C-alpha cells in the first residue's frame, strides 16, 4: 500500500494545495502544506524556534510532489501563506 504524502504525518489532516511564490526555488508550481493551526508540528515549532533561534516564527509540514521531498515551511504568523491556498 502506497503512503499518501498529502496527509500530514503529524496530525493526520489532509494538506492544502499551496501556490509557491513567483521566482522561488521550489521544484514545483505548488506544494502540499498542512495549514491545521492545531497540528502538533506547527504548535511546538513556535517554542522550538524561539528557544533555539531566538526568533518568533514556526513551520508547517510541506510536501513537494515534483521533488518527492517533505520538510518544514517557515511561517511568521497563523495566516502566513493561507492566501495562496489553491482550492480544489
RALIN-V79701 format. One record per helix or strand of 2 or more residues. SS is the DSSP state (@ for helix, = for strand). FROM is the first residue (numbers start at 1). LEN is the number of residues. Records with the same first field share a line. If there is no record, write none. Layout:
BEGIN
SS = FROM-LEN  FROM-LEN
END
This chain:
BEGIN
= = 16-4  30-4  58-7  69-7  85-2
@ = 40-14  82-3
END
